[in-house]
Amino acid sequence: MLTIHPKDIATGKLHAYLLSAIAPRPIAFASTLNQDGTPNLSPFSFYNVFSSNPPIAIFSPARRVRDNTTKHTLDNVLHHPEVVLNAVNYDMVQQMSLSSSEYPFGVNEFEKAGFTPVASELVKPFRVKESPVQLECKVNEVIALGDKGGAGNLIVCEILLVHIQESILDDQGRIDQHKIDLVSRLGSDWYSRNSGNALFEVPKPITTLGIGVDAIPKNIRNSTILTGNDLGKLGNVDQMPSANEITSYTQSSEFILVSEEFKFKQNGENAKHQAAKHFLVKNDSTTAWKILLSEKN
């Protein structure tokens, strides 16, 4: 394993490792105003939400590694502590990337990148019309993390108003992850599209207490077929199926079909692990457990 002490490596190289290792990262498409009132638009991937009451988001324009200069966005919020954080989806990713070009001070990136400015309601910086979610914010604090190239500057933003395009909502009024189609930053030139086959769900173990991987029988826990993710799903149930439930299932037509498909009699325990994995892929942990605990045929 490669082991790196941050002080023993060039900042630029360390920066590259960190960006590739800590990913994907959401993108804060920050809209600010400079001292002359000219709009500025720039993306930052050192960004996340850190509180919902009060609603707080933080992003960090780092000092440039090559010459230790600061970004226009940082200069702008120090002069005028307001910002709009716009979400970035796939439809606008190329224009967003163009806006990250280091245009001279005073250049309007809305115009350069072809975005439509929309007047905000509570702050002076403009919103990006094309963005699916726009957060009007006041800047509560700017925390400098250092004075050398690569040092971050945490811009602590209190969200005053949230704008959401209704076209990205589902029937229950929630943001549909497929419809919003967000993108995120990886290392180097890479991005991730958060939709399609890249999306999957992991139920939060917050309302029930899972039995844990340590409660799984050793022969299942040491399976060469079931992965750590599979064991995590098995350990996230609040109880194993009862003997009666297992017996009832093994007498069902479904179990007979599954046993024939995976050849339980010929291949024994490994076949049952394969069958259980098949159901775990479909997030059916209950059936997977019934198969794993069924008596040998």
C-alpha positions in Angstrom: 0.0 0.0 0.0 1.2 3.5 -0.9 1.6 5.6 2.3 2.0 9.3 1.9 2.9 11.9 4.5 1.3 15.2 3.3 4.5 17.2 4.2 6.6 14.9 2.0 4.7 15.4 -1.2 4.2 18.4 -3.5 0.9 20.1 -2.8 -0.3 19.7 -6.4 0.2 16.0 -6.3 -1.4 15.6 -2.9 -4.3 17.7 -4.2 -4.8 15.3 -7.1 -4.8 12.2 -4.9 -7.3 13.8 -2.5 -9.7 14.7 -5.4 -9.6 11.2 -6.8 -10.0 9.5 -3.4 -12.6 11.7 -1.9 -15.4 11.5 -4.5 -18.0 11.9 -5.9 -18.4 15.5 -4.6 -21.5 17.7 -5.1 -20.9 20.9 -7.0 -21.7 24.3 -5.7 -22.3 26.6 -8.7 -21.8 29.8 -6.9 -23.2 33.1 -8.1 -21.8 36.3 -6.5 -21.4 40.0 -7.4 -18.0 41.7 -7.5 -17.3 45.2 -6.2 -18.6 46.8 -9.4 -21.8 44.8 -9.3 -20.8 42.5 -12.2 -22.1 39.0 -11.8 -19.6 36.2 -11.2 -20.3 32.5 -11.6 -18.0 29.6 -10.7 -18.2 26.0 -9.6 -16.7 24.5 -6.5 -16.6 20.8 -5.5 -15.5 21.3 -1.9 -19.1 21.6 -0.9 -21.9 20.1 1.2 -24.8 20.8 3.5 -24.0 20.7 7.3 -27.2 21.6 9.1 -30.9 21.9 8.4 -31.9 23.9 11.4 -30.6 26.4 10.7 -30.0 25.4 7.1 -26.3 25.7 6.6 -24.2 24.9 3.5 -20.4 25.3 3.3 -18.2 25.5 0.2 -14.5 26.3 -0.1 -12.7 28.2 -2.8 -9.1 27.1 -2.2 -6.1 29.3 -2.9 -4.6 28.4 -6.2 -1.7 25.9 -5.8 0.4 27.3 -8.6 0.7 30.9 -7.5 -1.2 31.2 -4.2 -3.8 33.7 -5.5 -7.4 33.7 -4.4 -10.6 33.1 -6.5 -12.9 35.9 -7.5 -15.7 34.2 -5.6 -13.9 34.5 -2.3 -13.0 38.1 -2.9 -16.6 38.9 -3.8 -18.2 37.3 -0.7 -15.7 39.1 1.5 -16.8 42.4 0.0 -20.5 41.5 -0.3 -21.5 38.5 1.9 -24.2 36.9 -0.2 -24.2 34.0 -2.6 -26.6 31.8 -4.6 -25.7 28.1 -4.7 -27.1 26.5 -7.8 -27.3 22.7 -8.3 -25.7 21.3 -11.5 -27.4 18.6 -13.5 -26.3 16.7 -16.6 -28.0 19.1 -19.1 -25.8 22.0 -18.0 -22.5 20.3 -17.1 -20.6 21.4 -20.2 -21.6 25.1 -19.8 -20.8 24.9 -16.1 -17.3 23.6 -17.0 -16.8 26.5 -19.4 -17.6 28.9 -16.6 -14.7 27.6 -14.6 -12.3 29.1 -17.1 -10.1 31.7 -15.4 -11.5 34.8 -17.1 -10.2 38.1 -15.9 -11.8 40.1 -13.1 -15.0 41.7 -14.3 -16.0 39.2 -16.9 -19.6 38.0 -16.6 -19.6 34.1 -16.7 -23.3 34.1 -17.1 -22.7 35.5 -20.6 -19.6 33.5 -21.4 -21.2 30.2 -20.5 -24.6 31.1 -21.9 -26.6 30.9 -18.7 -29.7 32.9 -17.9 -29.6 35.2 -14.8 -32.7 35.4 -12.8 -33.2 38.0 -10.0 -33.1 36.6 -6.5 -35.8 37.6 -4.0 -33.7 38.0 -0.8 -30.1 38.5 -2.0 -28.5 40.5 -4.7 -26.6 37.8 -6.7 -28.5 36.3 -9.5 -29.8 32.7 -9.7 -29.1 30.4 -12.7 -32.4 29.8 -14.4 -31.2 26.5 -15.9 -30.3 25.0 -12.5 -32.9 22.6 -11.0 -32.4 23.9 -7.4 -31.2 27.4 -6.4 -30.3 28.3 -2.8 -30.3 32.0 -1.9 -27.8 32.4 1.0 -26.2 35.0 3.3 -22.6 34.4 4.2 -22.3 34.0 8.0 -18.6 33.5 8.2 -15.5 32.9 6.1 -12.9 30.7 7.7 -9.4 30.7 6.2 -7.6 27.4 6.7 -4.2 28.6 5.7 -2.3 31.2 3.7 -0.4 29.0 1.3 -1.3 27.7 -2.1 -4.0 25.0 -1.8 -5.4 26.3 1.5 -9.2 26.3 1.7 -11.5 29.1 2.7 -14.7 27.8 4.3 -17.6 30.0 3.3 -20.4 29.3 5.8 -23.7 30.0 4.1 -27.1 30.2 5.7 -29.8 29.3 3.3 -32.6 31.9 3.2 -34.7 30.7 0.3 -34.9 27.5 -1.7 -36.1 27.4 -5.3 -36.9 24.0 -6.9 -38.1 23.4 -10.4 -41.4 21.6 -10.2 -40.5 19.4 -13.2 -38.0 17.4 -11.0 -40.6 16.5 -8.3 -42.3 13.2 -8.0 -46.0 12.5 -7.2 -45.3 13.0 -3.5 -43.6 16.4 -3.9 -40.1 15.0 -3.3 -37.1 15.5 -5.5 -36.9 12.6 -7.9 -33.2 11.6 -8.2 -33.7 10.4 -11.8 -35.4 13.7 -12.9 -32.9 16.0 -11.2 -30.0 14.1 -12.9 -27.3 15.7 -10.8 -23.6 15.4 -11.7 -20.7 15.3 -9.2 -16.9 15.8 -9.4 -14.3 13.0 -9.3 -10.6 13.3 -9.8 -8.8 14.8 -12.8 -11.3 15.5 -15.7 -13.8 12.9 -14.4 -17.4 13.5 -13.4 -20.2 11.2 -12.3 -23.8 11.3 -13.5 -26.2 10.5 -10.6 -28.9 8.8 -12.6 -29.7 5.7 -14.6 -27.8 2.6 -13.7 -25.6 4.6 -11.3 -28.4 5.0 -8.9 -29.2 2.5 -6.2 -30.8 2.6 -2.8 -29.6 1.4 0.6 -32.3 1.5 3.3 -31.2 3.5 6.3 -30.8 1.3 9.5 -32.4 4.0 11.6 -35.9 2.8 12.5 -34.9 -0.8 13.3 -32.0 -2.5 14.9 -30.3 -4.9 12.6 -29.1 -8.2 14.0 -25.6 -7.4 12.7 -23.1 -9.4 10.6 -21.8 -11.0 13.8 -25.1 -12.8 14.3 -24.9 -14.4 10.9 -24.0 -18.2 11.1 -20.3 -18.7 10.4 -20.8 -20.9 7.3 -22.8 -18.0 5.7 -20.5 -15.3 7.0 -17.4 -17.1 5.5 -19.1 -17.7 2.2 -16.9 -17.4 -0.9 -20.0 -16.3 -2.9 -21.7 -13.7 -0.7 -19.9 -10.3 -0.6 -19.6 -7.8 2.2 -22.5 -5.9 0.8 -24.6 -9.1 0.8 -23.7 -9.7 4.4 -24.6 -6.1 5.2 -28.1 -6.7 3.8 -28.5 -9.9 5.8 -27.3 -8.2 9.0 -29.7 -5.3 8.5 -32.9 -7.4 9.3 -34.3 -7.0 12.7 -34.8 -10.8 13.1 -34.3 -14.0 11.2 -37.3 -15.8 9.8 -38.9 -18.3 12.2 -38.8 -22.1 11.8 -42.4 -22.1 10.7 -41.8 -19.4 8.1 -38.8 -21.4 6.7 -40.8 -24.6 6.6 -43.7 -22.9 4.9 -41.4 -21.4 2.3 -39.6 -24.7 1.6 -42.9 -26.3 0.8 -43.9 -23.6 -1.7 -43.8 -23.8 -5.4 -41.4 -20.9 -5.5 -38.8 -22.7 -3.4 -39.1 -25.8 -5.6 -38.5 -23.7 -8.8 -35.6 -21.9 -7.2 -34.0 -25.2 -5.9 -34.3 -26.6 -9.4 -32.9 -23.5 -11.1 -29.9 -23.3 -8.9 -29.5 -27.1 -8.5 -29.6 -27.3 -4.8 -29.3 -31.1 -4.7 -26.3 -31.3 -7.0 -24.4 -28.2 -5.7 -25.4 -28.0 -2.1 -24.6 -25.0 0.1 -22.9 -23.0 -2.7 -26.0 -23.2 -4.8 -28.1 -21.9 -1.9 -25.6 -19.0 -1.5 -26.0 -18.2 -5.2 -29.8 -18.3 -4.9 -29.7 -16.1 -1.8 -27.5 -13.6 -3.7 -30.0 -13.5 -6.5 -32.7 -12.4 -4.0 -30.4 -10.0 -2.2 -29.7 -8.2 -5.5 -33.5 -7.5 -5.6 -33.3 -6.4 -1.9 -35.4 -9.3 -0.8 -33.4 -10.2 2.4 -36.3 -12.2 3.9 -36.4 -14.8 1.0 -32.6 -14.9 1.0 -32.6 -15.8 4.7 -35.3 -18.5 4.2 -33.1 -20.1 1.5 -29.9 -19.9 3.5 -31.6 -21.4 6.6 -33.5 -24.1 4.7 -32.5 -27.7 5.4 -30.3 -29.4 2.9 -32.2 -31.3 0.2 
